Amino acid sequence: MAFQDYPVDTLMNITARPEIVFVRGEGSWLEDHTGRRYLDFVQGWAVNCLGHSPAVVVEALERQARKLINPSPAFYNEESIALAARLVRLSCFQRVFFANSGAEANEGAIKLARRWGRKFRSGAYEIITFDRSFHGRTIATMSASGKPGWDTLFAPQVPGFPKAILNDIESVERLIGPKTVAVMLEPVQGEAGVYPADLEFMQALRELTRERHLLLICDEVQTGVGRTGTLFAYQQYGIEPDIMTLGKGIGGGVPLAALLAREAVSVFEHGDQGGTYNGNPLMCAVGSAVIDEVSKPEFLANVRATGDYLSGRLTDLSNRLGLKGDRGRGLLRALDLGADLGARIVELARNDSLLINSPRPATLRFMSSLNVTRGEIDLMVEGVERAIGKARG
């Protein structure tokens, strides 16, 4: 089937898409409508943590679809209970709410913090977030985000999100006032270009929020579920947040997200929070299969080792080509180009059957599956080098 035979004009035009229709995928590879194969280092923006169509996800979907798909969120179901129990056992939290996307989980975190502020801080509602942060595409999560230009895109914004600067504890402290209820951040700012929070900053932030009786919310939609080399990124900082959100990787490719909180913070009353597909057993069965795989110590050890290998290859490439270096954690990494060539390099790489991402004009971001092979990393680095050469030439 030729591209022009697909009725693509029936879809809303929300982004510039190339004339490619993907029809199947396996592991780190995608195949388009012409049979051409692409090495995928985007993986749905860090969604497919086990690659395309992994057996554990396919089997979970098939098994659960024959058993129960959706009994209504007004009732308990075995799969949501089982997944919640896994997450509680593996984290520092005691309560879980399931949602469909990271944005929805973050929206829930905002609501929970404001409800807690109403109950324990005389109606405090402001949540300090950070410049260049990204928390989703609902009106509230866009307002919470610090992405340039979003303050006017769908104005007026939802009020109550003053912006601090990542890794500057004094910028946080200056914003705390009587209306402050929480601080919310990504352990690694992915959309900003993969900028990790410093160890000292995260520990100081946890101490500051405790001293001021504020909540600490970790948005781990991109960093959670093994992406940085531990099951959750907060575990690398020696801290325990009050609230955490998950998305992307927890579903391994299907729409699933989670809002986790400590018992003392779980103050929703009946009717405060919900959702038609909350705790859908089909999605939760997949979530359990993903968590069981990713939480294995040997799996996480391999993520750390592979992340180190990827970092080494990117550092070597940067040194040879005179770029500005590699940064990130685990298998969430970026290459600083030192020039606004990102979009052109992405296009040239795609023409060479390689899928990469440029979240900022001078940055390339790499979000492979967590079980990517070193051979596939080598192929990617070779493709990036060719694309950079063409872009410069």
C-alpha positions in Angstrom: 0.0 0.0 0.0 1.5 3.4 -1.0 1.6 6.2 1.4 -0.8 8.3 -0.7 -3.4 5.5 -0.3 -3.7 6.1 3.4 -6.3 8.7 4.4 -4.0 10.5 6.7 -6.0 13.8 6.3 -8.6 12.2 8.6 -6.3 12.8 11.5 -5.9 16.2 13.2 -2.8 17.9 12.1 -1.0 18.4 15.4 2.6 17.7 14.4 4.8 17.5 11.3 5.0 13.8 10.5 7.1 12.2 7.8 5.5 10.1 5.1 6.0 6.9 7.0 3.4 4.5 8.3 4.7 1.9 10.8 3.1 -1.5 10.6 5.1 -3.7 12.9 7.9 -3.7 15.4 10.1 -6.1 17.3 12.6 -5.2 20.0 14.7 -2.2 18.9 13.4 -2.3 15.3 10.3 -0.9 13.5 9.1 -1.7 10.0 7.2 0.7 7.8 4.6 0.2 5.0 7.3 -0.3 2.4 9.1 -3.0 4.4 11.9 -0.7 5.4 13.4 -1.4 8.9 14.4 1.4 11.3 16.6 1.2 14.4 14.5 2.9 17.1 16.2 4.9 19.8 13.0 6.8 20.6 10.8 3.9 21.6 7.6 6.0 21.8 9.5 8.6 24.0 10.8 6.1 26.5 7.5 4.2 26.6 8.5 0.8 25.2 10.9 -0.2 28.0 11.1 -3.8 26.8 11.1 -2.9 23.1 8.4 -3.3 20.5 5.9 -6.1 21.1 7.8 -7.9 23.8 6.5 -11.5 24.5 5.7 -10.7 28.2 3.4 -7.9 27.2 1.7 -9.8 24.3 1.2 -12.8 26.6 -0.3 -10.7 29.4 -2.7 -9.0 27.0 -3.8 -12.2 25.4 -4.3 -14.0 28.8 -6.1 -11.1 30.5 -8.3 -10.3 27.4 -9.8 -13.8 27.6 -10.5 -13.4 31.3 -11.7 -9.8 32.0 -11.2 -6.5 30.2 -13.2 -3.8 32.2 -15.6 -4.4 35.1 -15.8 -0.7 35.9 -13.6 1.3 38.3 -16.5 1.2 40.8 -15.4 -2.3 41.7 -12.2 -4.0 42.8 -10.4 -6.2 40.2 -7.6 -8.7 40.8 -5.1 -7.2 38.4 -5.2 -3.6 39.8 -4.8 -5.0 43.3 -1.9 -7.1 42.3 -0.1 -4.3 40.5 -0.6 -1.9 43.4 0.8 -4.4 45.8 3.9 -4.9 43.7 4.5 -1.1 43.5 4.0 -0.7 47.3 6.4 -3.6 48.0 9.1 -2.1 45.7 8.8 1.6 46.8 8.4 3.8 49.8 4.7 4.4 49.2 1.6 2.8 50.6 -1.2 3.9 48.3 -1.6 3.8 44.5 -4.1 5.3 42.0 -3.9 4.1 38.4 -4.4 6.4 35.4 -3.9 6.3 31.6 -1.1 8.8 31.0 1.7 10.6 32.8 -0.1 13.9 32.4 -3.2 12.4 34.1 -1.0 11.0 37.0 0.6 14.4 37.4 -2.8 16.1 37.4 -3.8 13.7 40.1 -0.6 14.6 42.1 -1.5 18.3 41.9 -5.0 17.6 43.1 -3.8 15.4 45.9 -1.3 18.1 47.1 -4.0 20.8 47.0 -6.4 18.6 48.9 -3.6 17.9 51.5 -3.0 21.7 51.7 -6.6 22.4 52.3 -6.6 19.9 55.2 -3.3 20.5 56.8 -1.9 23.9 55.6 -4.9 26.3 55.9 -5.8 26.0 52.2 -2.2 26.3 50.8 -2.2 25.4 47.1 0.9 26.7 45.4 3.3 24.0 44.1 6.8 25.2 43.3 8.0 23.7 40.0 11.0 24.4 37.9 12.1 26.3 34.8 12.4 24.1 31.7 10.4 21.3 33.4 7.7 19.2 31.6 4.8 17.6 33.4 2.2 17.0 30.6 -0.2 18.6 28.2 -3.4 19.2 30.2 -4.0 22.8 31.1 -2.9 22.3 34.7 0.2 20.3 33.9 1.2 22.8 31.2 0.9 25.5 33.8 3.1 23.5 36.1 5.7 23.0 33.3 8.4 25.5 32.7 8.7 24.9 29.0 9.3 28.1 27.1 6.2 29.5 25.4 3.7 27.4 27.3 2.8 30.3 29.6 0.9 32.0 26.7 -0.1 29.1 24.5 -3.5 28.4 26.1 -3.6 31.4 28.4 -4.8 32.1 31.0 -2.8 29.5 32.9 -3.9 27.7 36.0 -2.4 29.8 38.8 -0.2 28.5 41.6 3.0 27.2 40.0 6.0 29.5 40.8 9.2 28.4 39.0 12.5 27.7 40.7 15.8 26.8 39.0 17.0 23.1 39.0 20.0 22.5 41.3 19.6 25.9 43.0 18.2 25.3 46.4 18.1 29.1 47.2 15.8 29.7 44.3 13.4 27.2 45.9 13.7 28.7 49.3 12.9 32.2 48.0 9.6 31.1 46.6 8.2 29.4 49.8 5.4 31.4 51.3 2.2 30.9 53.3 0.4 29.5 50.1 3.1 26.9 49.4 2.0 23.3 49.7 4.6 21.3 47.7 7.6 21.2 45.5 7.4 19.1 42.3 10.2 18.1 40.0 11.6 15.5 37.6 14.8 13.8 38.9 16.0 14.2 35.3 14.5 17.0 33.1 14.0 15.0 30.0 12.3 17.4 27.6 14.7 20.2 28.7 17.5 18.2 27.2 18.3 15.5 29.9 19.5 17.5 32.8 19.8 15.5 36.1 19.2 16.9 39.5 22.4 16.9 41.6 22.6 14.6 44.6 23.3 17.5 47.0 20.4 19.4 45.6 17.9 16.6 46.0 19.0 15.9 49.5 18.8 19.6 50.4 15.4 19.8 48.8 14.1 16.9 50.9 15.4 18.4 54.0 14.0 21.8 53.2 10.5 20.5 52.4 10.5 18.5 55.7 11.6 21.5 57.7 8.8 23.7 56.1 6.2 20.9 56.3 5.8 20.8 52.5 5.2 17.8 50.2 7.9 16.6 47.8 6.5 15.3 44.5 8.8 13.3 42.1 7.5 13.2 38.6 9.1 9.9 37.4 7.0 9.5 34.3 10.1 9.4 32.2 12.7 8.3 34.8 10.8 5.6 36.5 10.6 1.8 35.9 14.3 1.2 35.4 15.1 4.0 33.0 17.9 5.4 35.0 19.3 2.1 36.3 17.3 1.7 39.5 13.6 0.9 39.5 12.9 4.5 40.5 15.3 7.4 40.1 14.6 8.8 43.6 16.4 5.7 45.0 19.7 7.0 43.7 19.4 10.1 45.8 19.0 8.5 49.3 15.6 10.3 49.7 11.9 9.3 50.0 9.4 11.6 48.3 5.8 12.0 49.6 4.2 11.5 46.2 5.5 10.0 42.9 4.0 9.7 39.5 4.8 7.0 36.9 3.8 6.6 33.2 5.5 5.7 30.0 7.6 2.6 30.9 5.1 1.1 33.4 2.8 0.1 30.6 5.6 -1.2 28.3 3.7 0.4 25.3 0.1 0.3 26.6 -1.6 3.3 28.2 -1.0 3.0 31.9 0.2 5.4 34.6 0.2 5.6 38.4 0.0 8.1 41.2 1.7 6.8 44.4 1.6 8.5 47.8 2.5 7.9 51.4 -0.4 6.9 53.7 -0.4 10.2 55.5 -0.7 12.1 52.3 -3.5 10.0 50.8 -6.3 12.3 51.7 -8.6 12.1 48.7 -12.3 11.8 49.8 -14.8 9.8 47.9 -15.6 11.6 44.6 -12.4 13.7 44.6 -10.6 11.5 42.1 -11.6 8.9 39.5 -11.5 8.0 35.8 -13.4 5.7 33.5 -10.4 3.4 32.9 -8.8 3.7 36.4 -7.3 0.4 37.3 -8.4 -1.3 34.0 -7.4 -5.0 34.5 -6.2 -5.4 30.9 -3.6 -2.6 31.3 -2.7 -3.5 34.9 -2.0 -7.1 33.9 0.6 -5.7 31.4 1.9 -3.4 34.2 2.6 -6.4 36.4 4.4 -8.3 33.7 6.6 -5.2 33.0 7.3 -4.6 36.7 8.2 -8.3 37.2 10.7 -8.1 34.4 12.3 -4.7 35.1 12.5 -5.1 38.8 14.8 -8.2 38.6 18.2 -7.2 40.1 20.0 -8.7 37.1 17.9 -6.7 34.7 18.6 -3.4 36.5 22.3 -4.3 36.7 22.3 -4.7 32.9 20.6 -1.3 32.4 23.3 0.3 34.4 26.1 -1.5 32.5 24.5 -0.7 29.1 23.9 2.9 30.2 27.6 3.2 31.0 28.5 1.6 27.6 26.2 4.1 25.8 27.7 7.0 27.7 31.2 5.9 26.8 30.3 5.6 23.1 28.7 9.0 23.1 31.6 10.6 25.0 34.0 9.1 22.5 31.9 10.4 19.6 31.8 13.8 21.2 35.6 13.9 21.7 36.3 12.9 18.1 33.8 15.3 16.6 34.4 18.2 18.9 31.0 18.2 20.4 30.0 19.3 24.0 29.7 16.0 25.7 27.2 13.4 27.0 24.9 13.7 30.0 22.1 11.7 31.7 21.5 8.7 33.8 21.2 5.1 32.8 19.5 4.7 29.5 18.1 8.3 29.4 21.0 10.2 27.7 21.7 13.3 25.6 24.5 14.4 23.3 25.2 18.2 23.4 25.9 19.2 19.8 27.1 22.7 20.5 25.2 24.0 17.5 21.5 24.1 16.5 21.7 21.0 14.2 19.3 18.7 16.1 16.3 18.8 13.7 18.5 18.4 10.6 20.4 15.4 12.2 17.1 13.7 13.2 15.9 14.0 9.6 19.2 12.8 8.1 19.3 9.8 10.5 15.7 8.9 9.7 16.6 8.8 6.0 19.4 6.4 7.1 16.9 4.2 8.9 17.7 5.4 12.4 15.1 7.1 14.8 16.5 9.6 17.3 15.0 12.7 19.0 16.0 16.3 19.4 14.2 17.9 22.4 16.2 21.1 22.0 17.9 22.5 18.9 21.4 21.7 20.0 20.6 18.4 21.8 20.0 14.8 20.7 18.2 12.5 23.2 18.4 8.7 23.3 15.6 6.6 24.8 16.3 3.0 23.7 14.5 0.0 25.1 16.1 -1.0 28.4 17.2 -4.3 26.9 18.9 -2.8 23.9 22.1 -4.6 22.9 25.6 -3.2 22.6 25.6 -4.1 19.0 22.5 -1.9 18.4 24.2 0.9 20.3 27.2 0.6 18.0 24.9 0.8 15.0 23.2 3.9 16.4 26.4 5.7 17.1 27.7 5.0 13.6 24.4 6.3 12.2 24.6 9.5 14.3 28.1 10.1 13.2 27.1 9.8 9.6 24.2 12.2 10.1 26.3 14.8 11.9 28.9 14.7 9.1 26.2 15.3 6.5 24.6 18.1 8.6 27.9 19.8 9.0 28.8 19.4 5.4 
